[in-house]
Amino acid sequence: MSGSGRINIVITEKTPCLLEPRKIQVTAWADRPLSEIVPILYLAIPRSQYAKAFNSVTFTVDGKLITVYSSGEIKLGCVLREEIALRLLEKLRVILDKAYEYYERHGMPDLRLLEARQRLNPLEIYKHLPKTNCKGCGEQGCFPFAVKLANGEKTLRECTQIQQPKYSDNKTYLEKMLQPIRLEIDML
């Protein structure tokens, strides 16, 4: 898809939110299928969820849930007004453009990376932490920190021990598993 240019996203449907009827749920469509970049989004966006059955990825932008399907369909969680949806979709468009830039430079990511990221859980993270239970991260120990790291409540930078040179291999492994691809986006 060389020279693909900017992705355009159009809102196609607005329905009342089931949980909060005063808000709207938005369906939008990109101007092309997104199958090449769904795996890239999953590997690049921390705390994202990949659904292989639907070839979709779900993540949050500004605290709002967004699901991107390989077909180009985009579902945006409940927002108060259409202007908010448009602002979120513009942020998403920048993310999608960055993912396509990555795809054009590097091609599809290795499927083993997808599988490894899907296997990442608190126990796997804990295996690679220093296990000093120093509480420098603000948690009672390394396992509670691993749980919060897995669900996105903490970042690896908050582990003071893993920053030491003797843990550099473990730090590199965890960084690669938590976010295997970097897209240079600072809005998530």
C-alpha positions as CSV (number, residue, x, y, z in Angstrom):
1,M,0.0,0.0,0.0
2,S,2.9,2.3,-0.8
3,G,2.0,6.0,-1.0
4,S,-1.4,5.3,0.6
5,G,-1.6,8.8,2.1
6,R,-3.9,10.0,4.8
7,I,-6.7,7.7,5.9
8,N,-10.2,9.2,5.9
9,I,-12.8,8.2,8.5
10,V,-16.5,9.0,8.1
11,I,-19.2,8.6,10.8
12,T,-22.0,6.3,9.4
13,E,-24.2,5.7,12.4
14,K,-25.0,7.3,15.8
15,T,-27.2,5.3,18.2
16,P,-28.1,6.0,21.8
17,C,-25.7,4.3,24.2
18,L,-27.4,1.4,26.0
19,L,-25.7,2.1,29.3
20,E,-26.1,5.9,29.2
21,P,-29.0,6.9,26.9
22,R,-28.0,10.6,27.0
23,K,-24.7,9.6,25.2
24,I,-24.2,8.3,21.7
25,Q,-22.4,5.3,20.4
26,V,-20.7,5.9,17.0
27,T,-20.0,3.6,14.1
28,A,-17.5,5.0,11.5
29,W,-15.7,3.5,8.5
30,A,-12.2,4.1,7.2
31,D,-11.9,4.6,3.5
32,R,-10.1,1.3,3.1
33,P,-9.8,-2.1,4.8
34,L,-7.4,-2.1,7.8
35,S,-6.4,-5.7,7.8
36,E,-2.7,-5.0,7.4
37,I,-2.5,-2.7,10.4
38,V,-4.8,-4.4,13.0
39,P,-1.8,-6.6,14.2
40,I,0.5,-3.5,14.2
41,L,-2.0,-1.6,16.3
42,Y,-2.2,-4.5,18.8
43,L,1.5,-4.7,19.1
44,A,2.0,-0.9,19.3
45,I,-0.7,0.2,21.7
46,P,-0.2,-0.8,25.3
47,R,-3.3,-2.4,27.0
48,S,-4.9,-3.2,23.7
49,Q,-6.9,-6.4,23.2
50,Y,-6.7,-8.4,20.0
51,A,-9.7,-10.6,18.9
52,K,-8.4,-13.0,16.3
53,A,-11.9,-14.3,15.5
54,F,-13.0,-10.8,14.4
55,N,-9.5,-9.6,13.3
56,S,-10.0,-6.5,15.5
57,V,-8.2,-4.6,18.1
58,T,-9.7,-2.7,21.0
59,F,-8.0,0.1,23.0
60,T,-8.8,3.4,24.6
61,V,-8.1,6.9,23.4
62,D,-8.7,9.7,26.0
63,G,-10.5,7.1,28.1
64,K,-12.9,6.1,25.4
65,L,-13.1,2.6,24.0
66,I,-12.4,2.2,20.3
67,T,-12.6,-1.0,18.3
68,V,-10.9,-1.2,14.9
69,Y,-11.9,-4.0,12.6
70,S,-9.9,-5.3,9.6
71,S,-12.9,-4.4,7.3
72,G,-12.4,-0.7,8.1
73,E,-15.3,-0.5,10.5
74,I,-14.7,1.5,13.7
75,K,-16.8,1.4,16.8
76,L,-16.5,4.2,19.3
77,G,-17.8,3.8,22.8
78,C,-20.3,6.1,24.4
79,V,-19.6,9.8,24.0
80,L,-21.6,12.9,25.1
81,R,-21.6,14.7,21.7
82,E,-20.7,14.2,18.1
83,E,-17.9,16.8,18.4
84,I,-16.2,14.6,21.0
85,A,-16.5,11.6,18.6
86,L,-15.0,13.7,15.8
87,R,-12.0,14.7,17.9
88,L,-11.4,11.1,19.0
89,L,-11.7,9.9,15.4
90,E,-9.1,12.5,14.3
91,K,-6.7,11.2,17.0
92,L,-7.4,7.7,15.7
93,R,-6.7,8.7,12.2
94,V,-3.3,9.9,13.2
95,I,-2.7,6.5,14.9
96,L,-3.9,4.6,11.8
97,D,-1.7,6.7,9.5
98,K,1.4,6.0,11.7
99,A,0.5,2.3,11.6
100,Y,0.4,2.4,7.8
101,E,3.7,4.2,7.7
102,Y,5.1,1.3,9.9
103,Y,3.6,-1.3,7.5
104,E,5.0,0.4,4.5
105,R,8.5,0.4,6.0
106,H,8.5,-3.0,7.8
107,G,5.7,-5.1,6.4
108,M,3.5,-7.3,8.5
109,P,4.9,-8.2,12.0
110,D,5.9,-11.7,12.7
111,L,2.9,-13.7,13.9
112,R,5.0,-15.1,16.7
113,L,5.1,-11.6,18.2
114,L,1.3,-11.6,18.3
115,E,1.2,-15.0,19.9
116,A,3.8,-14.0,22.5
117,R,2.0,-10.7,23.3
118,Q,-1.3,-12.7,23.8
119,R,0.4,-15.0,26.2
120,L,1.7,-12.1,28.3
121,N,0.0,-12.3,31.7
122,P,0.9,-11.3,35.3
123,L,2.8,-14.6,36.0
124,E,4.9,-14.2,32.8
125,I,5.7,-10.6,33.7
126,Y,6.5,-11.6,37.3
127,K,9.0,-14.2,36.1
128,H,11.1,-11.4,34.6
129,L,10.8,-8.9,37.4
130,P,13.7,-8.7,40.0
131,K,11.4,-10.3,42.7
132,T,13.0,-8.1,45.4
133,N,9.6,-6.9,46.8
134,C,11.2,-3.6,47.5
135,K,7.9,-1.6,47.3
136,G,9.7,1.1,45.3
137,C,6.9,1.0,42.8
138,G,4.3,1.7,45.4
139,E,3.0,-1.9,45.5
140,Q,3.3,-4.5,48.3
141,G,5.5,-6.7,46.1
142,C,6.6,-7.7,42.7
143,F,3.5,-9.9,41.9
144,P,0.9,-7.1,42.6
145,F,3.1,-4.8,40.5
146,A,3.1,-7.5,37.7
147,V,-0.7,-7.6,37.8
148,K,-1.0,-3.8,37.5
149,L,1.6,-3.7,34.8
150,A,-0.3,-6.3,32.8
151,N,-3.6,-4.4,33.0
152,G,-1.9,-1.0,32.3
153,E,-2.2,0.6,35.7
154,K,1.5,0.7,36.1
155,T,4.5,1.2,33.7
156,L,7.8,-0.6,33.7
157,R,9.5,2.7,34.5
158,E,7.9,2.5,37.9
159,C,10.0,-0.5,38.9
160,T,13.1,1.0,40.4
161,Q,15.0,-2.3,40.6
162,I,14.6,-3.3,37.0
163,Q,16.4,-0.1,35.9
164,Q,19.6,-1.5,37.4
165,P,22.2,-2.8,34.8
166,K,22.1,-6.3,36.2
167,Y,18.4,-6.6,35.2
168,S,18.9,-5.1,31.7
169,D,18.0,-8.4,29.9
170,N,14.8,-8.8,31.8
171,K,13.9,-5.1,31.2
172,T,14.5,-5.4,27.5
173,Y,12.4,-8.6,27.3
174,L,9.5,-7.0,29.2
175,E,9.7,-3.8,27.1
176,K,9.5,-5.8,23.9
177,M,6.6,-7.9,25.2
178,L,4.6,-5.0,26.6
179,Q,5.0,-2.9,23.5
180,P,6.7,-4.8,20.7
181,I,6.2,-2.0,18.1
182,R,6.6,1.8,18.7
183,L,4.7,4.1,16.4
184,E,5.9,7.5,17.9
185,I,2.5,8.5,19.1
186,D,2.2,10.4,22.3
187,M,-1.6,10.7,22.6
188,L,-2.5,7.3,24.1
